[in-house]
Amino acid sequence: MKFLVLLLCALGVANVSGADLERGKILYSQICFNCHGPKLEGGQGPSLIDTYWQHGSSPEAILKVIDKGVPGSPMIAYESVLPESDRIALRDFILSGQEGLRETVRSIYPREYFKGRQFTPELFDSVESESQTSLPENHYYMERNAEGVMRGTSKLYLKEAGKYRFSIRPIGRTSIFLDGKEVLYSDQKTDKKTHVNEAFELEPGIYGLQIFHEEKKTHSYRFHCVLEKEGGKPRFLLNGRSLQGNIPKIIKARPGEALIVRKWIQDLPPRALLCLLPNQVIVAYNPGDGSVLGAWHSAEINQTPSLPDRSAKPSEIKGTPISNTGSAAALTGITRFLRYQIQGDTVHLVSLVDGEEKTVAISPEGAQSFNLTVK
């Protein structure tokens, strides 16, 4: 707890005490964990420790969501429920779990102004940007066919002391400043002897990060940057793709052709094989013992990306359960799953049972059922 207090003080959150954090932890365990998970990892509601913060990741933005809630969602306004001291304690407890980039903003500047000039924060401060965009993903990307020089600003939250180093893809030119000091410089057009990329010691706390980058205009910027601690984790990927505009991604079997997928489905073991039959029946098969874990008709798998909601929610099977499908193991003996094969509308699941190969065949039966045979 003392470490967390020191960390939050380093993060610029004033007047934090161990008692405040303990109070925030208690409130979280009483009010928030059902939706956001016991360790802030998310569940029915968003994760509170990943990089995606739709409503802002600053202390002020987090407190505003606690105070005002999110209209149209289960997140209610707590300003009329909890006293201010409790809401701040809850905010500070959430902040104590943060690590990586937060409060990320991407600005685009005209190229001409920077030709032949060294990238520095002061140089960028001397000219107006063409655009400024808050990036809720808290990683950097450029729009397709982008034209201009990128300036990225973030707060870097660190929990672990150690020696760190930035690693980039050496394309175009890049400068990285940490708390106003240049820690990386790379330019394809200059002598590598002039480049800078040394490891540096960091203590737990918050750091001001600025990234300046430009490359030749192509279909898409290829900027790639990683911050990693020497000797192992943590490792932070600083670039990625936009998560805006995700559309539902539904998986169904094709007409006349079966399909097998492996997806995390709530209440099913992670090794379960999902057999999608062309009559829109889904059979969940346990390769460990050859049993049917469940089946659904008029079914599909929804694996729509959950990151826009910052949720750890798994993929889900949408359909009508077929009754009396959970059965005893279809295979008896010491079983080791070997492989699966698709033959038209039928799934063949091959296992070694007491040293002999056995095949479980699952095929469609009518419009709303399936047939299982063992050979």
C-alpha positions, 0 to 999 in steps of 0.5 A, spaced: 500 500 500 505 504 501 508 503 494 501 505 491 501 511 495 508 513 493 506 511 485 500 516 485 504 521 488 509 521 483 503 520 478 501 527 480 495 525 484 495 530 490 493 528 498 493 520 497 494 516 503 494 509 504 487 510 508 484 513 502 486 507 497 484 502 502 477 506 502 477 506 494 479 498 494 473 497 499 468 501 495 470 497 489 469 491 492 462 493 494 460 496 488 464 495 482 467 488 481 460 485 479 461 489 472 468 490 472 471 484 475 475 483 481 481 485 479 479 491 474 480 486 468 473 487 466 467 482 465 460 485 463 463 492 464 469 495 461 476 493 463 479 498 468 486 497 466 487 496 459 489 501 454 482 503 451 479 508 455 473 511 451 471 517 455 478 519 457 484 516 461 486 522 465 484 523 473 479 528 471 476 524 466 475 518 470 472 522 476 467 525 471 465 518 469 464 516 476 460 522 478 456 523 472 455 516 469 455 514 462 448 515 459 445 509 456 449 504 460 449 500 466 454 505 469 450 510 474 452 517 476 455 516 483 455 524 485 448 523 488 450 516 491 457 517 494 460 523 498 466 526 494 471 523 498 469 516 496 468 518 489 476 521 489 478 514 493 475 510 488 478 514 482 485 513 486 484 506 487 483 505 479 489 510 477 493 505 482 492 499 477 494 503 471 500 501 467 502 503 460 500 509 455 494 514 457 492 521 455 494 520 448 493 525 443 496 525 435 497 531 432 499 532 424 503 538 422 505 540 415 511 537 412 514 543 409 516 547 416 520 541 418 525 540 412 532 540 414 530 541 421 531 537 427 525 535 431 524 538 438 518 539 442 520 547 442 520 546 434 513 543 434 510 548 439 512 554 434 507 552 429 500 550 429 498 543 427 493 541 422 489 537 426 489 534 433 486 527 435 485 524 442 486 516 441 482 512 446 486 506 444 492 509 447 497 507 441 499 511 435 496 510 428 495 514 422 489 514 417 490 511 410 494 515 405 496 520 411 500 526 409 504 530 414 509 529 420 506 526 427 507 528 434 504 524 439 503 526 446 502 521 452 503 520 459 507 513 461 505 510 467 510 505 470 510 501 476 516 497 475 523 500 476 528 498 471 532 499 465 528 501 459 529 502 452 525 504 446 525 499 439 523 502 433 522 500 426 527 504 422 523 507 417 523 515 415 525 519 421 523 518 429 525 522 435 522 520 442 523 525 448 521 522 455 520 528 460 523 533 455 530 529 454 531 526 447 532 518 448 531 516 441 533 519 434 533 515 428 533 518 420 534 513 414 538 519 411 543 520 416 549 517 418 547 511 423 553 514 428 549 520 429 543 516 432 541 515 439 538 509 442 541 508 449 537 504 455 535 508 461 533 507 468 526 509 470 523 509 477 515 508 478 511 514 476 508 518 470 513 520 465 511 525 459 512 522 452 513 525 446 514 521 439 515 525 433 515 521 426 515 522 419 516 517 413 515 517 405 507 518 404 505 511 402 498 507 403 499 507 410 504 509 415 509 503 418 511 506 424 512 501 429 515 502 436 516 498 443 518 500 450 521 494 453 524 493 460 531 489 459 531 482 462 523 481 461 517 484 462 513 489 462 513 490 454 509 496 451 507 496 444 506 503 442 503 503 435 496 499 433 490 500 429 484 504 430 479 500 434 473 505 432 468 502 427 468 495 429 462 491 426 459 485 428 463 479 426 458 473 426 461 466 424 456 461 421 458 454 417 457 455 409 452 451 406 453 444 405 460 445 409 461 444 416 466 448 420 470 447 426 472 453 430 476 454 437 473 460 441 473 462 448 465 461 450 463 462 457 462 456 461 465 452 456 472 449 457 478 452 453 479 446 449 472 445 447 471 444 439 465 448 436 463 444 430 458 448 426 454 444 421 451 447 415 444 446 418 446 452 423 447 447 429 453 448 433 455 442 437 460 443 443 465 437 443 470 435 449 476 432 445 478 430 452 473 424 452 469 425 446 463 428 450 458 433 447 458 439 452 452 442 449 448 444 442 444 449 439 440 450 433 439 456 429 445 458 432 451 462 430 458 465 434 458 472 435 465 474 436 465 481 435 471 485 438 469 487 445 475 492 445 471 498 444 467 497 450 474 495 454 471 488 456 473 482 457 467 479 455 468 472 451 465 470 444 458 468 445 454 462 442 447 465 439 442 460 438 436 455 441 439 450 446 438 443 444 435 439 450 438 432 452 445 433 448 450 433 454 452 426 454 457 421 457 463 420 454 462 417 447 469 414 448 471 409 453 479 408 455 485 412 455 484 418 450 488 422 446 485 427 441 489 427 435 486 431 429 480 433 426 477 433 419 472 436 415 468 432 409 463 436 406 457 437 412 460 432 417 466 433 422 470 427 423 474 428 430 480 422 431 482 420 437 487 415 440 483 410 445 487 405 448 492 405 443 487 404 437 484 410 433 477 412 433 473 417 429 467 421 432 463 423 426 458 429 427 453 431 422 447 435 421 440 431 422 434 435 419 433 442 420 435 443 428 439 437 430 445 433 429 447 425 429 453 423 432 457 416 431 463 412 433 467 408 428 
